[in-house]
Amino acid sequence: MTDETATDEADESKPPCRVGRLFVGLGLALQASEDFRDMESTVDYAESAGVPVPELLAPLASVSMFLGGLGVAFWRLPRLSTAAVTGFLAVVTPTMHDFWNADEDSKEGERLAFFGNLTMFGAALVFLREAYRRD
């Protein structure tokens, strides 16, 4: 066995970078927790974006992102946690932050939110892959 192979095998037994996971996961959870501060506005925003049954789906999505974020941060139930975050971002990003359809007053804010979510989606995909490589 070469030194490179031994290093690869040792890396396989470790979860993804703890600090990166912690920052991404807590960032996701904290962002989702903001929805709970004013759920009425969150529901109204979802309704304005055409989300069906927003009074049910908006809180459900926020809970999914919050719990998924905590799961990523602390690497608990990593497959479920990363799938929850990835699914949330895959649906919410183009639905809620469709800057290409936004009016001029909100286009810039929606574009920034879209790109921020796109970045988080990329990180979530990396963690999702790692969660499935572990077993």
Backbone bond lengths (Angstrom), bond angles and torsions (degrees), N, CA, C in turn:
res aa  C-N    CA-C-N  psi(-1)  N-CA   C-N-CA  omega(-1)  CA-C   N-CA-C  phi
1 M - - - 1.444 - - 1.529 108.21 -
2 T 1.327 116.70 131.37 1.460 120.39 179.75 1.524 109.90 -82.31
3 D 1.331 114.84 165.07 1.473 119.44 177.51 1.525 110.64 -60.99
4 E 1.325 116.64 -37.29 1.469 120.17 179.93 1.527 110.85 -64.61
5 T 1.329 117.27 -41.62 1.458 121.13 178.41 1.518 110.74 -64.51
6 A 1.305 117.12 -42.59 1.467 120.98 179.04 1.523 110.49 -61.72
7 T 1.339 117.36 -40.99 1.459 121.28 178.45 1.515 110.20 -64.42
8 D 1.339 117.93 -43.89 1.458 121.41 178.89 1.523 110.94 -60.77
9 E 1.336 116.83 -42.77 1.463 119.95 179.68 1.519 111.29 -66.60
10 A 1.320 117.61 -39.03 1.466 120.32 178.23 1.520 109.99 -64.89
11 D 1.332 117.54 -40.02 1.460 121.07 178.80 1.520 111.70 -64.92
12 E 1.324 117.27 -31.66 1.461 121.56 -178.93 1.526 112.20 -64.16
13 S 1.324 117.17 -26.22 1.458 119.56 -176.94 1.527 112.81 -85.85
14 K 1.316 118.03 -9.41 1.455 122.02 -178.37 1.531 110.17 -98.39
15 P 1.332 116.75 144.72 1.461 118.50 171.71 1.527 109.57 -69.92
16 P 1.321 118.02 165.09 1.472 119.39 179.12 1.529 111.11 -56.14
17 C 1.283 116.38 159.18 1.458 124.53 -177.04 1.532 112.54 -35.19
18 R 1.307 115.56 118.10 1.474 120.95 -175.26 1.520 112.78 -62.15
19 V 1.309 117.30 -43.57 1.460 120.14 -177.66 1.530 110.26 -66.93
20 G 1.315 116.57 -45.08 1.465 120.18 177.69 1.513 112.05 -61.36
21 R 1.325 115.81 -44.67 1.474 120.88 177.34 1.511 111.04 -59.73
22 L 1.326 115.34 -44.93 1.464 120.57 -178.46 1.526 110.58 -61.56
23 F 1.324 117.23 -47.02 1.466 120.33 -179.18 1.526 111.59 -65.03
24 V 1.321 116.71 -47.05 1.471 119.51 -179.23 1.526 110.34 -64.59
25 G 1.323 116.25 -49.23 1.461 119.83 -177.43 1.516 113.36 -62.77
26 L 1.333 116.77 -46.17 1.464 119.10 178.72 1.524 111.23 -67.15
27 G 1.324 116.60 -36.20 1.470 119.52 175.51 1.515 111.70 -59.94
28 L 1.327 116.37 -43.90 1.462 120.73 177.91 1.528 111.30 -63.74
29 A 1.328 116.02 -45.86 1.467 120.16 -179.07 1.527 111.22 -64.66
30 L 1.316 117.05 -42.91 1.469 120.09 179.77 1.524 111.57 -66.64
31 Q 1.324 116.27 -38.15 1.464 119.08 176.90 1.522 110.11 -62.92
32 A 1.317 116.70 -43.80 1.466 120.46 178.69 1.519 111.05 -64.81
33 S 1.326 116.95 -35.27 1.467 119.38 -179.20 1.519 111.63 -64.12
34 E 1.314 117.05 -25.18 1.469 120.18 176.41 1.526 110.92 -61.80
35 D 1.330 116.92 -32.43 1.472 120.49 178.16 1.522 111.07 -61.48
36 F 1.323 116.73 -34.88 1.463 120.77 -176.88 1.527 112.09 -73.18
37 R 1.325 116.84 -20.70 1.469 120.16 178.79 1.522 111.41 -66.80
38 D 1.340 115.36 -31.98 1.464 119.77 179.82 1.529 108.54 -147.12
39 M 1.325 115.02 71.52 1.459 120.14 -176.29 1.529 111.68 -62.35
40 E 1.319 117.24 -30.88 1.467 119.62 179.37 1.531 110.60 -60.23
41 S 1.318 116.98 -43.52 1.467 120.48 177.41 1.524 111.28 -66.86
42 T 1.326 116.54 -37.68 1.461 120.90 177.93 1.524 110.24 -62.15
43 V 1.322 116.69 -44.36 1.461 121.68 178.46 1.528 109.88 -64.69
44 D 1.321 117.55 -42.94 1.473 121.06 178.73 1.524 111.18 -61.74
45 Y 1.325 115.98 -41.45 1.465 120.54 179.35 1.532 110.54 -64.50
46 A 1.324 116.50 -42.83 1.469 120.68 177.38 1.529 110.23 -63.13
47 E 1.310 116.47 -41.76 1.468 120.17 179.10 1.529 110.75 -63.11
48 S 1.330 117.21 -40.47 1.467 120.48 179.95 1.528 111.82 -66.03
49 A 1.334 116.67 -23.92 1.465 121.35 178.57 1.528 111.92 -88.62
50 G 1.337 116.53 0.59 1.458 120.02 177.42 1.515 114.73 85.52
51 V 1.323 117.49 17.39 1.458 120.63 178.49 1.523 108.76 -69.25
52 P 1.327 117.74 127.55 1.470 119.23 177.67 1.531 110.86 -70.11
53 V 1.294 117.02 144.90 1.471 124.01 179.58 1.543 110.83 46.12
54 P 1.329 117.31 56.33 1.465 120.00 -174.51 1.525 113.78 -62.52
55 E 1.326 117.81 -28.53 1.463 120.16 179.92 1.525 111.70 -67.55
56 L 1.320 117.78 -18.64 1.463 122.57 175.57 1.530 111.15 -100.62
57 L 1.335 116.32 -47.48 1.465 120.05 -173.07 1.531 113.62 -73.61
58 A 1.321 118.71 -33.51 1.470 119.62 179.81 1.532 111.51 -64.35
59 P 1.343 118.82 -50.42 1.473 117.15 176.81 1.528 112.78 -63.89
60 L 1.324 117.50 -37.52 1.460 120.77 178.93 1.533 110.90 -62.25
61 A 1.312 116.38 -42.34 1.464 120.62 178.54 1.528 110.62 -64.81
62 S 1.319 116.79 -40.51 1.462 120.17 179.75 1.529 111.47 -65.44
63 V 1.316 116.67 -41.36 1.467 120.59 177.09 1.530 110.07 -63.47
64 S 1.326 116.94 -42.19 1.460 121.93 179.38 1.523 110.75 -59.99
65 M 1.324 116.72 -45.48 1.461 120.97 -179.67 1.526 110.82 -68.80
66 F 1.312 117.87 -39.49 1.464 121.51 -179.77 1.527 110.91 -64.16
67 L 1.322 116.62 -52.71 1.471 120.29 -178.93 1.528 111.42 -67.83
68 G 1.316 116.48 -39.55 1.465 119.87 176.97 1.519 111.38 -61.88
69 G 1.336 116.50 -41.90 1.459 120.49 178.42 1.520 112.10 -61.83
70 L 1.337 116.26 -43.94 1.462 119.31 177.39 1.523 111.15 -63.69
71 G 1.341 116.42 -39.79 1.463 120.40 178.25 1.516 112.29 -62.45
72 V 1.332 116.75 -39.78 1.466 120.66 176.63 1.526 109.80 -66.36
73 A 1.313 116.65 -46.63 1.470 120.89 -176.88 1.524 111.82 -58.23
74 F 1.320 116.75 -42.44 1.462 120.98 -175.34 1.529 112.88 -105.79
75 W 1.326 115.95 6.50 1.473 125.23 177.45 1.527 111.13 50.75
76 R 1.340 114.59 51.25 1.463 122.89 175.75 1.520 107.77 -108.48
77 L 1.319 115.81 135.04 1.465 121.23 -175.00 1.535 109.70 43.26
78 P 1.333 116.85 57.64 1.466 119.92 -170.30 1.519 114.98 -59.51
79 R 1.316 118.02 -35.07 1.465 118.53 179.23 1.530 110.77 -66.54
80 L 1.312 116.02 -46.39 1.467 120.32 179.57 1.530 110.86 -67.17
81 S 1.318 116.91 -44.00 1.467 121.39 -178.24 1.523 111.70 -62.96
82 T 1.326 116.52 -48.72 1.459 119.28 -178.95 1.519 111.38 -68.70
83 A 1.330 117.37 -34.01 1.473 119.98 176.62 1.526 110.63 -66.68
84 A 1.333 117.58 -38.37 1.471 121.01 178.72 1.525 110.42 -63.26
85 V 1.318 116.35 -46.13 1.459 120.48 -179.29 1.533 110.52 -66.44
86 T 1.328 116.76 -46.16 1.461 121.04 -179.08 1.524 110.72 -62.11
87 G 1.320 116.88 -45.38 1.467 120.49 178.61 1.517 112.04 -62.04
88 F 1.330 116.38 -44.95 1.462 121.03 177.77 1.524 110.33 -55.66
89 L 1.319 116.32 -53.64 1.463 120.18 -175.74 1.526 112.52 -67.18
90 A 1.324 117.62 -34.60 1.468 120.76 179.19 1.521 111.26 -63.85
91 V 1.315 116.80 -34.87 1.472 120.80 -178.57 1.523 110.97 -87.23
92 V 1.310 116.61 -47.47 1.464 121.01 -172.32 1.529 112.60 -70.62
93 T 1.308 118.01 -39.17 1.462 120.67 -173.83 1.525 112.46 -57.27
94 P 1.328 120.98 -55.81 1.464 118.75 -179.96 1.531 113.96 -77.21
95 T 1.325 117.68 -20.09 1.462 120.66 -177.73 1.524 111.67 -82.35
96 M 1.327 115.72 -49.14 1.463 120.41 -173.67 1.528 112.93 -89.64
97 H 1.305 117.93 -22.66 1.474 120.49 -175.52 1.523 111.32 -122.21
98 D 1.315 115.48 45.03 1.471 121.53 -179.40 1.530 109.67 -80.83
99 F 1.323 115.24 74.56 1.462 122.00 -175.58 1.520 112.54 -58.15
100 W 1.316 118.53 -25.89 1.450 122.56 179.88 1.537 111.23 -66.99
101 N 1.336 117.84 -19.81 1.464 121.82 176.63 1.530 112.85 -105.55
102 A 1.325 117.57 -3.88 1.463 121.44 -174.55 1.527 111.20 -74.86
103 D 1.340 114.93 153.27 1.461 118.73 175.08 1.530 108.41 -73.37
104 E 1.307 116.36 164.99 1.468 121.44 -173.41 1.527 112.72 -58.44
105 D 1.318 117.89 -32.39 1.467 120.88 -178.01 1.527 112.91 -68.54
106 S 1.319 116.90 -30.38 1.468 119.28 -176.58 1.526 113.69 -112.45
107 K 1.318 117.02 -0.40 1.472 120.59 -176.41 1.525 112.78 -58.80
108 E 1.318 117.54 -45.14 1.473 120.01 -177.52 1.528 111.39 -65.39
109 G 1.320 117.80 -44.72 1.465 121.11 178.87 1.514 112.28 -63.12
110 E 1.335 116.45 -40.73 1.466 120.05 178.48 1.519 111.62 -67.63
111 R 1.335 116.46 -37.24 1.474 119.96 177.87 1.535 109.94 -63.93
112 L 1.328 117.35 -44.89 1.467 120.42 178.40 1.527 111.06 -62.57
113 A 1.330 117.48 -42.33 1.470 120.93 178.29 1.530 110.28 -64.04
114 F 1.337 116.80 -40.09 1.465 121.25 178.83 1.527 110.26 -60.59
115 F 1.339 116.77 -49.08 1.464 119.90 -178.14 1.523 111.69 -67.60
116 G 1.322 117.86 -35.42 1.468 120.43 175.16 1.519 111.03 -62.93
117 N 1.338 115.97 -45.08 1.465 120.06 177.62 1.522 111.26 -64.85
118 L 1.316 116.39 -37.40 1.461 120.28 178.89 1.536 110.28 -61.53
119 T 1.310 116.44 -39.99 1.464 121.30 177.28 1.525 110.65 -63.88
120 M 1.346 116.31 -46.64 1.471 119.94 178.59 1.526 110.40 -63.50
121 F 1.331 117.48 -36.01 1.460 121.68 178.58 1.530 110.22 -62.29
122 G 1.324 116.68 -41.82 1.461 120.41 177.67 1.519 111.67 -60.73
123 A 1.330 116.85 -45.02 1.466 120.46 177.52 1.522 110.77 -63.33
124 A 1.324 116.84 -41.48 1.467 120.62 179.98 1.529 110.89 -62.51
125 L 1.328 117.32 -38.16 1.469 120.35 178.09 1.534 110.97 -64.51
126 V 1.324 116.86 -39.17 1.470 120.26 177.36 1.528 109.79 -62.33
127 F 1.332 116.77 -45.85 1.466 120.41 -179.46 1.523 111.24 -67.68
128 L 1.326 117.30 -36.40 1.464 120.87 177.17 1.522 110.01 -61.19
129 R 1.320 115.83 -45.35 1.474 119.66 178.26 1.521 110.48 -60.71
130 E 1.319 117.07 -43.96 1.456 120.71 -179.46 1.532 111.32 -64.59
131 A 1.313 116.66 -37.83 1.470 120.09 179.93 1.532 110.36 -61.86
132 Y 1.323 117.28 -35.66 1.468 119.91 -179.44 1.514 112.80 -85.78
133 R 1.315 118.16 -17.24 1.480 120.50 177.36 1.505 111.40 -79.99
134 R 1.286 119.45 -18.18 1.459 122.82 -171.57 1.510 113.66 -71.17
135 D 1.310 118.43 -30.58 1.478 120.18 -175.30 1.513 112.13 -101.16
